[in-house]
Amino acid sequence: MHRRTLLALPPLLALPGLARAQSDFPSRPLRLVIPFTAGGSNDIVGRMLADAMAARLGQSIVVENRGGAGGIIGNDMVAKAPPDGHTVLLAGSGSFLISSLVQPRLPYDPVRDFAPIGYIGASPNIICVNPRVAARNLDELRTVARASQTPLRYGTPGVGTTGHALGAMIGVVLGAELEAVHYRGTGPALSDVLAGRLEIITNASAPLQPHIAAGTLRALAVAGKSRSAALPDLSTSVEQGFPELDSATWYALLTTGGTPPDRIAALHRTLNAVLADADIRRRMIEHGVDEIAPSPTPAHLAELMVEERTRWQRVVQRAGLRIE
């Protein structure tokens, strides 16, 4: 995400970043809800942060993977939790924003029912295929897809995720029909691509890297303008002549709407302290989080989310994403 001044925020999103935390917070173990099954990029990033934040908060952080409905099931758990700061959501570009644009009805209000804590970083999405697909770049994928008698299938972590949106855009840009197959997280989708039951998957690089290195998955391009530090030899979609395929998975922490500002400020300070740690930054970059950019205030994260919603709305409309 790019940092720019955006629309004025509703008053409930304005948050004093310097409020002093109450002495009794946190008073018990916290819960970090990851709205996908284990094994995906969200899970890897979330667990890394949970361990580091717990050490600084003096309370354990229990990670709960609640996959389903493109992130909506996990989001809803946090929306309906007590507003005391002890339940936190690992939100993402797909699971929180795109899903709300694709799903016609949500069990929560994405503004009123959540409070921003802080931005974490972004991972460029990698476009990959099963090695049986006779393509080593996007131009060759276009040839294969157009020649195929049946649509090539791509696995997604769920409806409305970045994997869903980018997969649909690949079909639009290549001028070929692709079929989405939805799962409850990256892990099961990746398993079916590795087994040859699906042809394509796009995701942040963390869960893909071991399989790319082993040759059981072939990376075709980084979906964006800049190469990935984790895969420096892989060319980008822009370099290959497909600039419209520009997609990154970003991560942020949110909590339940109505949580006291001083508790949000305590979580924000803790998150930023973790992201300033050299070892954490090194590990996150190794796992494909190239852009680590802590929010100066929780309200700044809210501004960025307004911008991202506008950007992804255009992608959703052009790709024609719909509930299936």
Number of C-alpha atoms within 10 A of each C-alpha: 18 7 12 10 10 13 10 11 13 10 7 13 21 17 21 14 18 13 14 13 17 12 8 8 17 19 12 12 15 19 18 24 26 28 31 30 21 20 16 23 24 26 25 16 21 23 19 14 20 19 15 19 21 16 13 13 18 13 15 18 24 16 18 19 19 21 24 20 23 30 30 24 18 24 31 21 18 26 25 15 16 15 19 18 26 23 23 28 29 26 26 27 23 26 31 25 23 27 26 22 19 21 17 9 9 15 11 17 13 16 14 14 19 25 31 29 32 28 30 25 24 24 26 27 27 30 27 27 27 24 19 12 17 13 20 15 20 20 15 14 21 18 15 16 23 18 11 12 8 11 16 20 19 26 28 30 32 27 29 30 28 29 29 28 25 27 25 23 23 23 19 17 14 18 13 19 16 22 17 22 16 23 21 21 29 29 20 19 24 28 13 17 22 21 11 16 14 21 23 30 30 31 31 28 27 24 20 26 19 12 14 18 12 9 12 18 23 23 28 22 27 31 28 22 18 16 20 26 17 18 18 11 10 16 20 27 25 18 14 14 11 19 14 16 24 18 28 25 23 23 25 23 23 29 29 27 24 17 18 17 22 19 23 28 23 21 26 25 22 19 25 20 14 23 22 14 11 10 11 15 17 12 13 24 20 17 21 26 28 20 19 18 16 22 22 14 21 27 21 23 24 26 19 19 21 16 18 16 16 11 13 19 16 11 18 21 12 12 19 13 19 13 9 8
